[in-house]
Amino acid sequence: MQLNVFHAAKNALLDVLLWSVGVGLLGANIVLLQQNRTLREAAVSGAAGNRSIEAGKHLGRYLAAATMDSALRPIAFPSLDIKRTLMITFSPGCPHCKANLKTWSVITKELRRKGGWRIVWLSRDPVELTKDYCEDFDIPIAEAFAEPTYRTYLVMDLKEVPNTVVVDEKGIVERVWRGELGSAGWEQIFDYLHIPIALMPSS
């Protein structure tokens, strides 16, 4: 009799424990689902808030991408010896980027000659592909970055390339020219950067 009572009590206690564990797991799953939903919503709203690279936007201190030796490096602002940065965002497979290359080359050459500028070629694609592209089109390897972090991809709006971006020493975007540029767009850039229009390549 006592043995039966003991077994009954033991089974009842086991049932209570199993129910408690089940309820606990259910509660934990509900919390996790709510957290995942919140994170997804935050990611979507954050991505939407960063979709457009535009004048006045602060790029922050956490931009990073890989150099052509596959080392992850920050793209930092400010720098003591650099007044402004020209950031060119591109993709090796983008025909609009390729159409801009000839004029980008003239602009970057002039800015290097003038001094006080940092040139950054930021590819959204893998290092190996970007490195081959740089070698094919005489883009200095030392100025090139690829495989950006997810944050950098969002902040620089790399879903849409090309972009020609002027950034001040505090990391604030001064001007942006989007897409494949025609003569009117290039004339604006040459004027803004104080580069003689006569140097602009013919289309």
C-alpha positions as CSV (number, residue, x, y, z in Angstrom):
1,M,0.0,0.0,0.0
2,Q,2.7,2.4,1.0
3,L,4.7,1.4,-2.1
4,N,1.7,2.3,-4.3
5,V,1.3,5.6,-2.6
6,F,5.0,6.3,-3.1
7,H,4.8,5.5,-6.8
8,A,1.7,7.6,-7.2
9,A,3.4,10.6,-5.5
10,K,6.5,10.0,-7.6
11,N,4.5,9.9,-10.8
12,A,2.5,13.0,-9.8
13,L,5.8,14.9,-9.1
14,L,7.2,13.8,-12.4
15,D,4.1,15.0,-14.2
16,V,4.4,18.4,-12.5
17,L,8.1,18.6,-13.4
18,L,7.4,17.7,-17.0
19,W,4.5,20.2,-17.2
20,S,6.7,22.9,-15.7
21,V,9.5,22.2,-18.2
22,G,7.0,22.2,-21.0
23,V,5.5,25.5,-19.9
24,G,9.0,27.0,-19.5
25,L,10.0,25.9,-23.0
26,L,6.8,27.3,-24.4
27,G,7.4,30.6,-22.7
28,A,11.0,30.8,-23.8
29,N,10.0,30.1,-27.4
30,I,7.4,32.9,-27.3
31,V,10.0,35.3,-26.0
32,L,12.5,34.2,-28.7
33,L,9.8,34.7,-31.4
34,Q,9.0,38.1,-30.1
35,Q,12.7,39.1,-30.0
36,N,13.3,37.8,-33.5
37,R,10.3,39.8,-34.8
38,T,11.6,42.9,-33.1
39,L,15.1,42.4,-34.5
40,R,13.7,41.8,-38.0
41,E,11.7,45.0,-37.8
42,A,14.7,46.9,-36.5
43,A,16.8,45.6,-39.3
44,V,14.3,46.5,-41.9
45,S,13.7,50.0,-40.5
46,G,17.5,50.5,-40.1
47,A,18.2,49.4,-43.7
48,A,15.4,51.6,-44.9
49,G,16.9,54.5,-42.9
50,N,20.3,54.0,-44.5
51,R,19.2,53.3,-48.1
52,S,20.2,56.7,-49.4
53,I,23.7,58.0,-49.3
54,E,23.2,61.8,-49.3
55,A,24.8,65.1,-48.4
56,G,24.8,65.7,-44.6
57,K,24.9,62.1,-43.7
58,H,27.5,61.1,-41.1
59,L,29.3,58.0,-42.0
60,G,30.5,57.3,-38.5
61,R,33.6,55.6,-37.3
62,Y,32.8,52.0,-38.0
63,L,33.1,51.6,-41.8
64,A,35.3,48.7,-42.7
65,A,36.1,46.5,-45.7
66,A,38.9,44.2,-46.9
67,T,42.0,45.4,-48.5
68,M,43.4,43.6,-51.5
69,D,45.4,41.3,-49.3
70,S,42.1,40.2,-47.7
71,A,42.7,42.0,-44.4
72,L,39.7,43.7,-42.8
73,R,40.6,47.4,-42.3
74,P,38.6,50.4,-41.1
75,I,37.8,53.2,-43.5
76,A,38.4,55.8,-40.9
77,F,37.6,59.5,-40.6
78,P,39.1,61.9,-39.8
79,S,42.8,62.0,-40.7
80,L,45.3,64.6,-39.7
81,D,46.9,65.0,-43.1
82,I,43.7,64.5,-45.2
83,K,41.2,67.3,-45.7
84,R,38.6,65.4,-47.7
85,T,38.0,61.9,-49.2
86,L,36.7,61.0,-52.6
87,M,34.8,57.6,-52.3
88,I,34.0,55.8,-55.4
89,T,31.6,52.9,-54.9
90,F,31.4,50.3,-57.7
91,S,31.0,46.7,-58.7
92,P,33.3,44.9,-61.2
93,G,30.3,43.6,-62.9
94,C,28.5,46.9,-63.3
95,P,28.5,48.4,-66.8
96,H,27.6,51.9,-65.5
97,C,30.6,51.8,-63.2
98,K,32.8,50.8,-66.2
99,A,31.4,53.7,-68.2
100,N,32.5,56.1,-65.4
101,L,36.0,54.7,-65.2
102,K,37.8,56.9,-67.7
103,T,36.6,60.1,-66.0
104,W,37.1,58.8,-62.5
105,S,40.7,58.1,-63.5
106,V,41.3,61.7,-64.6
107,I,39.7,63.0,-61.4
108,T,41.6,60.8,-59.0
109,K,44.9,61.6,-60.8
110,E,44.3,65.3,-60.4
111,L,43.3,65.0,-56.7
112,R,46.5,63.0,-56.0
113,R,48.5,65.7,-57.7
114,K,46.9,68.5,-55.7
115,G,47.3,66.7,-52.4
116,G,45.2,66.8,-49.3
117,W,42.8,64.1,-50.6
118,R,42.3,60.5,-49.8
119,I,40.9,58.3,-52.6
120,V,38.9,55.2,-51.7
121,W,37.6,52.8,-54.3
122,L,35.0,50.7,-52.5
123,S,33.7,47.6,-54.2
124,R,30.7,45.6,-53.0
125,D,32.1,42.4,-54.4
126,P,34.7,39.8,-53.3
127,V,38.4,40.7,-53.0
128,E,39.6,38.4,-55.8
129,L,37.2,39.7,-58.3
130,T,37.9,43.3,-57.3
131,K,41.7,42.9,-57.4
132,D,41.6,41.5,-60.9
133,Y,39.4,44.4,-62.0
134,C,41.7,47.0,-60.4
135,E,44.7,45.5,-62.2
136,D,42.8,45.4,-65.5
137,F,41.8,49.1,-65.2
138,D,44.8,50.6,-63.4
139,I,43.0,51.3,-60.1
140,P,45.7,51.6,-57.4
141,I,45.5,48.5,-55.2
142,A,46.4,50.6,-52.1
143,E,43.3,52.6,-52.6
144,A,40.9,49.7,-53.1
145,F,38.6,48.0,-50.6
146,A,36.1,45.1,-51.2
147,E,33.9,42.7,-49.2
148,P,32.5,45.5,-47.0
149,T,30.9,44.7,-43.6
150,Y,27.2,44.5,-43.6
151,R,27.1,47.9,-41.7
152,T,29.3,49.5,-44.4
153,Y,27.1,48.0,-47.1
154,L,24.0,49.6,-45.6
155,V,25.6,53.0,-44.7
156,M,27.2,53.4,-48.1
157,D,24.0,52.2,-49.9
158,L,26.0,49.6,-51.9
159,K,22.9,48.0,-53.3
160,E,23.0,50.8,-55.9
161,V,26.3,51.6,-57.6
162,P,28.1,53.6,-58.9
163,N,28.3,56.6,-56.6
164,T,30.8,59.4,-56.5
165,V,31.0,60.7,-53.0
166,V,32.9,63.6,-51.4
167,V,33.4,63.2,-47.6
168,D,34.8,65.9,-45.3
169,E,37.4,65.3,-42.6
170,K,34.7,64.6,-40.0
171,G,33.2,61.8,-42.0
172,I,30.2,63.9,-43.2
173,V,29.1,63.5,-46.8
174,E,29.4,66.8,-48.7
175,R,28.1,65.8,-52.1
176,V,26.9,62.7,-54.0
177,W,26.6,62.0,-57.7
178,R,24.7,58.8,-58.4
179,G,24.9,56.4,-61.3
180,E,26.5,56.6,-64.7
181,L,27.2,60.3,-65.4
182,G,26.8,62.3,-68.5
183,S,28.7,65.5,-69.4
184,A,26.4,67.7,-67.2
185,G,27.1,65.6,-64.2
186,W,30.9,65.5,-64.8
187,E,31.0,69.2,-65.3
188,Q,29.4,69.6,-61.9
189,I,32.0,67.4,-60.3
190,F,35.0,69.0,-62.1
191,D,33.7,72.4,-61.0
192,Y,33.1,71.3,-57.4
193,L,36.6,69.8,-57.1
194,H,38.2,72.7,-58.9
195,I,39.6,70.6,-61.7
196,P,39.8,72.3,-65.2
197,I,36.9,71.2,-67.5
198,A,39.5,71.0,-70.3
199,L,40.8,67.8,-68.6
200,M,37.4,66.0,-68.9
201,P,37.7,63.2,-71.4
202,S,35.5,63.3,-74.4
203,S,32.6,60.8,-74.3
